[in-house]
Each structure stands twice: as structure tokens, then as C-alpha cells.
Amino acid sequence: MKTLILAAGYGTRLYPLTKEYPKPLLPVAKRPILDYIAEKLARIKEITQLQVITNDKYYKNFLAWADNFKKSSRKYQRLSINVLNDGTKSVEDRLGAIGDIHFALRQEESTEDVLIFGGDNLFEESLDSFIAFALSKKPQASIGVYDIGQRELAAKYGVVSLDTSNQIVDFVEKPSVPRSSLIATCLYYIPREKVKYINEYVQSAHTEKDASGSFIRWLSSKETVYGFVFNKHWYDIGDPQVYQEADKVFEKFKKGEE
């Protein structure tokens, strides 16, 4: 299973914190956000390699993180961590989330399934149940979804509707009047049979390449896509308020473990 972690954004909504430092490496309970993501992925036996896609501005920061993370515990030694530089240097020339996924997949031919993870997404829950769900739905794609609780908050995300089999039957990106508070997270399992659609989407005209949810919306209109509902808290570290909330919650978890 090929695993891609999207970390090439410039985090402008978190300035000045991210003016000179990448958002996925900001500390939550005194540890980089990416540590929590990599730890969860490392527990999945099917995953042996992590590919972190970043930009030229933050490339060296992620190289240092990868080295430190592997040295932090012997249990991470089995993981191969590859940091990819997409070559962009500013917000203006960024590739966008889908552009970065396409860039990473073009670096080497692969016949593996692809797991895509947003580098600013924090889950309290284990990923084990999601992976089991996604494997059971192959060869169709699966994504992680979460009930954010309030429709006005859902308006900032891709809002989904599921049928009784958890198939996505409706996907609206950032609706002005959301039908529900169930939203798409940036966690996607794309079986190898469906990876071709990423290239097809990128090559098609009039497509949004910055928001990865736009690809899932497009894919769910062509193919069956399933949604796995996470029950514990999920955080999209996109603004100072959510960042501070996640920091407080994970600090409590940390104290509870001591």
C-alpha cells in the first residue's frame, strides 16, 4: 500500500505561526502534528512506506522531521519515509492538493493501492477500522467522513450523504446551505484499479485542483465511493481556533497517559 501525506500547503490562515514553518510540523501537546499521523500509519501492517509531499520552501524541515521521527523509536525503523519536493516556492505557484497527488504518483510506477492523508488532519480514533472497512469495499474507493455537529460549520467542507450501505449518494463542496453536518475528511483509500481516475481528473478541463474533495465529488459522480464514519473527534488544523482546541485536548490525553 502506497501512502501519501499531503504537506505542500503554505498555511496562510495560520500566519504568523506558519510564516516560516510548515503547518504539519506545528506542535500539538509539544509534538509535531505529523508525529501523530505517522504513528497511526505505522501501526498498519500493510504500510511500509510513507511519502510526504511538500514544497521547496519547507523541504528541509520535513527531511529533518523524517530523520528525527525514525530515530525516536525502534518500532518505526521498518518504515521507509520519503520526502518529495514538488518544486513550488510560494502560494502563487502551488500545485494544489490534487496536483501534488498527481505529482507524487508520477515519480514512480506502482500497482499498489493508494492511501492519501492530509498533513493537517488529526484523528483521535485509530485507523484500523477505517482500513478494514476500505479493504472490504475494494475495488471501490473509500473516504473518511465525520459528523461535525453543526451545519454552519459543515459549510466550510465537502458535505456528504450516505445510504444504508455507506455509499456516497451526494457530495457538495462547501455548500451555502448544507443538507447535513456530515463532512468529508482528507483521508482517502484509492484501490489500484481506481488510481487511473486521478490522472483522468487532472487532465480534464475546468477542474478544481486545489481542494482534494473536488476530486472525490467528481469520482463519486462516476463510480461507487464509500464513506466510513469516524466517531471520535477529528480536527482540521486550518485556523488558530481549531489548532488551539486540538492542542488542549491532546495535552489532556498526554497527561492522562503519564
C-alpha positions in Angstrom: 0.0 0.0 0.0 1.4 3.4 -1.1 0.8 6.1 1.5 0.9 9.8 0.6 0.8 12.6 3.2 -0.1 15.9 1.8 2.1 18.6 3.3 2.8 21.1 0.5 0.4 23.9 1.6 1.6 27.2 2.8 -0.8 27.5 5.8 -1.7 31.2 5.2 -4.7 31.1 7.6 -2.3 30.3 10.4 0.1 33.2 9.8 2.3 34.2 11.6 2.8 30.7 13.0 3.4 29.3 9.6 5.2 32.2 8.0 8.5 30.3 8.2 7.4 26.9 9.5 5.1 24.3 7.9 1.7 23.6 9.4 2.0 19.8 9.7 5.1 20.3 11.9 3.4 22.7 14.3 3.4 21.3 17.9 0.3 19.8 19.4 0.9 18.9 23.0 4.6 19.6 22.3 4.9 17.1 19.4 4.6 17.8 15.6 1.2 17.2 14.1 2.9 14.8 11.7 4.1 12.6 14.5 0.6 11.7 15.4 -0.3 10.9 11.8 2.8 8.8 11.2 2.3 6.9 14.4 -1.2 5.8 13.4 0.0 4.8 10.0 3.0 2.9 11.4 0.5 0.6 13.3 -1.0 -0.6 10.0 1.0 -3.7 8.9 0.1 -3.1 5.2 2.0 0.2 5.2 5.8 0.0 4.8 6.5 3.4 3.2 5.3 6.9 3.8 5.7 9.6 1.1 5.4 13.1 2.4 4.8 15.6 -0.4 5.9 19.2 0.4 7.2 22.3 -1.3 10.7 23.7 -1.8 10.2 26.3 1.0 9.7 23.6 3.7 11.6 20.7 2.1 14.5 20.7 4.6 12.1 21.0 7.6 10.5 17.7 6.6 13.8 16.0 5.9 14.8 16.8 9.5 11.4 15.6 10.8 11.7 12.3 9.0 15.2 11.7 10.4 14.1 12.6 13.9 10.9 10.5 13.8 12.7 7.3 12.7 15.3 7.8 15.4 12.6 8.4 18.1 11.6 4.7 18.4 12.9 1.3 17.1 9.4 0.4 16.1 9.5 3.0 13.3 12.7 1.6 11.8 10.7 -0.7 9.5 9.1 2.4 7.8 10.7 3.9 4.8 9.9 7.7 4.8 10.5 9.5 1.5 10.1 13.3 1.4 9.2 14.6 -2.1 9.8 18.3 -3.1 7.1 19.5 -5.6 9.4 22.4 -6.6 7.0 25.2 -5.7 8.2 28.2 -3.6 5.1 30.3 -2.9 1.3 30.2 -2.6 1.0 31.7 -6.1 2.7 28.7 -7.8 1.5 25.9 -5.6 0.2 22.7 -7.3 -2.8 22.2 -5.1 -3.7 19.0 -3.3 -4.7 17.1 -6.4 -1.7 18.5 -8.3 0.5 17.2 -5.6 -1.1 13.8 -5.5 -0.7 13.6 -9.3 3.0 14.7 -9.0 3.8 12.1 -6.3 2.2 9.3 -8.3 4.2 10.2 -11.4 7.5 9.8 -9.6 7.4 6.1 -9.9 5.1 3.5 -11.4 3.2 1.5 -8.9 0.5 -1.2 -8.9 -0.4 -0.6 -5.3 -3.5 0.7 -3.6 -3.0 4.4 -2.5 -3.9 5.8 0.9 -4.0 9.6 1.0 -3.8 11.6 4.2 -4.0 15.3 4.8 -1.0 16.5 6.7 -3.1 18.8 8.8 -5.8 16.2 9.8 -5.8 14.9 13.4 -7.9 11.9 14.4 -8.4 10.8 18.0 -9.5 7.4 16.6 -7.3 4.5 15.4 -7.2 4.0 11.6 -7.6 0.2 12.0 -11.4 0.2 11.5 -11.2 2.5 8.5 -8.6 0.3 6.8 -10.7 -2.8 7.4 -13.7 -1.0 6.0 -11.8 0.2 2.9 -10.4 -3.3 2.2 -13.9 -4.8 2.5 -15.2 -2.3 -0.1 -12.5 -2.9 -2.8 -12.2 -2.4 -5.7 -14.3 0.7 -4.9 -12.7 3.8 -3.2 -13.5 4.8 0.4 -13.0 8.0 2.3 -13.2 9.0 6.0 -16.2 11.1 7.0 -17.1 12.9 10.2 -20.2 14.5 11.8 -19.0 17.9 12.7 -22.2 18.5 14.6 -23.3 21.9 13.2 -24.5 22.7 9.7 -22.9 26.1 9.7 -19.5 24.6 10.4 -20.1 22.0 7.7 -20.4 24.8 5.1 -16.6 25.1 5.1 -16.1 21.5 3.9 -17.4 18.9 1.5 -20.8 17.8 2.8 -21.8 14.2 2.1 -24.9 12.0 2.3 -24.6 8.2 2.7 -27.1 5.5 2.0 -27.7 2.5 4.3 -24.7 0.7 2.8 -22.4 3.7 3.4 -22.2 4.6 -0.3 -21.9 8.3 -1.0 -25.1 9.4 -2.8 -24.5 13.1 -2.6 -21.3 15.3 -2.3 -21.4 19.1 -2.3 -18.2 21.1 -1.8 -18.7 24.0 0.6 -22.5 24.4 0.2 -24.1 27.7 1.3 -26.9 25.7 2.9 -25.6 22.2 3.9 -28.1 19.4 4.0 -26.4 17.8 7.0 -23.3 18.1 9.2 -21.6 15.0 7.8 -18.4 16.1 6.1 -15.5 14.5 4.2 -12.1 14.4 5.9 -8.9 14.3 3.9 -8.4 10.6 4.2 -8.9 8.6 1.1 -8.3 4.9 0.2 -8.0 4.6 -3.6 -7.6 0.9 -4.8 -5.1 0.4 -7.6 -7.9 -0.2 -10.1 -9.2 3.4 -9.5 -5.9 5.3 -9.3 -6.2 6.0 -13.1 -9.0 8.4 -12.3 -6.6 10.8 -10.6 -4.8 11.3 -13.9 -8.1 11.5 -15.8 -9.4 14.2 -13.4 -6.2 16.2 -13.7 -6.2 16.0 -17.5 -9.9 17.1 -17.7 -10.9 20.7 -18.3 -12.4 23.0 -15.8 -11.5 21.0 -12.7 -10.5 22.3 -9.3 -7.1 21.0 -8.4 -6.6 22.8 -5.0 -9.3 21.1 -3.0 -8.9 17.3 -2.9 -12.6 17.0 -2.0 -13.5 18.2 -5.5 -11.8 15.0 -6.9 -13.9 12.8 -4.5 -17.1 14.7 -5.6 -16.2 14.1 -9.2 -15.2 10.4 -8.6 -18.4 9.7 -6.7 -20.5 11.0 -9.6 -18.8 8.4 -11.9 -18.1 5.5 -9.6 -19.3 4.0 -6.3 -17.4 5.6 -3.4 -18.0 4.6 0.2 -17.7 6.7 3.4 -16.5 5.4 6.8 -17.9 7.4 9.7 -15.3 8.3 12.4 -17.0 8.6 15.8 -14.2 10.2 17.9 -13.1 13.8 17.4 -11.4 14.9 14.1 -9.5 18.1 13.7 -8.7 20.0 10.5 -5.9 22.3 11.6 -6.9 25.2 9.4 -7.3 28.1 11.7 -5.9 29.3 15.1 -9.1 28.3 17.0 -9.1 24.7 15.9 -5.3 24.5 16.4 -5.6 25.7 20.0 -8.5 23.3 20.7 -6.5 20.3 19.4 -3.5 21.4 21.5 -5.6 21.5 24.7 -7.3 18.2 24.0 -4.1 16.3 23.1 -2.3 17.8 26.1 -5.1 16.3 28.3 -4.5 12.9 26.6 -0.8 13.2 27.3 -1.3 14.0 31.0 -3.7 11.0 31.2 -1.1 8.7 29.9 1.6 9.9 32.4 
